[in-house]
Amino acid sequence: MMPTSEDLESFHERACSLHTQLGTNHNFARVDQSAALAEAARDWLKISAALKEAVDGFLPALEQFDSIMAEVLKATKQRTRASVFRKHLEPFKSVFMDSVVVPLMRYEGSPSQAAARQLEGVFAGLVSTDEEQYISEAARCSSVRCHRAAIVMLWAAAIARIHAEIQNVGFAAYNAAAAASVKKKGSPFNRIQNSINVASLADLQLGRDFDLIAVGMELWGYDSQTFDELNRCLNIRNAAAHPGSFEPTSLDVRQFAEKIKRFIFEFFATKRKI
Amino acid sequence: MFEDAKPQIENIVALVALCPDKLQEKCFELLLTSYLQSLSPSRPAANPASVTPAPALAPHEAPSNAGASATIPDAIKTRFNSLVSRTKVNGAKAADLFDFNVDPFTFHALSVPGSSTTEKMRNVALLLALKGYLISASWVADWKEFRATCIDHSCWDQGNVAKTMKHKWFKVASSATDISLTGEGIKAAEGCFTKLASGPDDASA
């Protein structure tokens, strides 16, 4: 998980506090001070590695602080004077905030990162832990302007919910609804395939998404306009998942998210309350 | 709609009378078409190179820069136009406050109004909530975007931010809850937007 600017701020405070606790004398650092410094150094190296992985090298100043903390860690293995540690920690006190924390704050506050957080916020309190993973992945995709991938992931969350709801009502009920749907005439019922005799989640996963949303009209009683909206979402998902000229923007992703929130997640949430 | 049409048509008829009989009908048709086109708000503006049509604007507005406002994304156009109509600002100038060519769209080289850090911080929150309204129809600003924008405009005051944001304009404002505007806050945000869209010197730096 990527460290936040809050994590870095608290690390900054910790480094400043360690610097102050070392005092102003030239004595050797106490054992407890050395232990605390070693722990801070190890923590920093972990934070730095996670940051480098997430922010893709936009914080070049990290290298400087990595070297410092490597030196601190090395120095804690032997008797070292407090003044040496103080000298090592000085850049944390003087330049860490401006060269690491503030750039990270700017990165976190960039419109694309804000849009990604807001995308996750759309589904707050409406999704399960499993579905949340797809939403988080969609948000991460959107934050790096991979909007087609974000749409695919959002649709995956929607289908995961439909699968869960089918398991909730039971495969027998789904099969019965599918059989009843197939008997109906006209579109979209005449386009349903392979929907009967689902006996496991694996069968559902092998089926077509179109069949699920069409059978849903019979199974959950939503109207044809809801089906049309869901079918439009499915078409957008298909356009995003296959080669073509479709180039969605973050606003398109947001609209897509709002639709699946309304027609899938809120629909089932309301149904449960009833 | 056609209050001013009578004198114009009389002029057209007078001009048509100067033409040979055979051409009078065609002449009338051409002059009338030309007159009706001159009434259309989507006629080319001052910049003849601009071929993109202007978006639907409030009736009282005459778009002065159709090219800039034409880039407003469809997803926000309705809310943008209703905001422009409510605040009675020039649509093109209002559109120029944003950079719609970047994804996600954002404010373009904005100079945040305010004479003190406190005032500027609040105005940043108002403007970001206004952007949030355009995106999602809720007057909400992301806290981290607010902080980063304040840092960019040199008005971030970590020590006083909590006190500053405890104001009648904000329902909630913290890192945990983001920033949500009250009714008064929405009015203030629209006021801030009007100020920026009206004053050409204040809007861009």
Interface residues (C-beta under 8 A of the other chain):
Chain A: S5 E6 V102 M105 R106 Y107 E108 G109 S110 P111 S112 Q113 A114 A115 R117 Q118 G121 R145 T249 S250 L251 D252 R254 Q255 E258
Chain B: P73 A75 I76 V102 D103 P104 F105 T106 G132 I135 S136 D142 K144 E145 F146 R147 A148 T149 I151 D152 S175 D178
